[in-house]
């Protein structure tokens, strides 16, 4: 099964993806079987969108992307209720209390919240504690500007024997499915998915194909489309009429 394990909806301030059947239709056209709903510090749309997806024959994993005081963010999956921002120890404990799983989001992206501080502390107690508590590492994030950030994340996940996930981190409709995770399960139940995470049976994949543009190198393509995504997010956040226009456009 192909599941995009990192996407946002319009309740995230910098996102213009509506929660409706048109969005679901686009997901199907991208070849996805489901998504994880991971809005910034908000659980408002997770259950609602999960139900819409289920009615459309798709999987919706209720989740959230939670910010910590140090700047790093945590992807929280299989939630029943909102997890509030706070120290990472507190966030992960709240996730585990719900039977959920905690994944380090884009750990080495130098332009966004990252976990570099911990991974530069060789054999530190802080790093050991972090690794002991987390359930996995996002090994591929389609919004990372640097290909090296994804490569390093995958390498670190393997070194610490942690589950690797991949997601588009979509903030606009055209981004959905640019990365996803292959999950080899027959029965698409929440328990089956949770077990696949724990058994490390996930494979992050990239599908950053833009057939309308012929660019001379993959790195240049990543950079230019990264800038495009960042510009969209900035406009969504700073110019409310732009976000409303984008949501209306996606709802037609």
Buried (B, 14 or more C-beta within 10 A) or exposed (E): BBBBBBBBBBBBBBBBBBBBEEBBEBBEEBEBBBBBBBBBBBBBBBBBBBEBBEEBEBBBBBBBBBBBEBEBBBBBBBBEBBBEBBEBEBBBBBBBEBEBBBBBBBBBBEEBBBBBEBBEEEEEEEBEEBBEBBBBBBBBBBBBBBBEBBBBBBEBBEEBEBBBBBBBBBBBBBBBBBBBBBBEBEEBEBEEBBEBBEEBEBBBEBBBEEEEEEEEEEEEBBBEBBEBBBEBBEBBBEEEEBBEBBBEEBEE
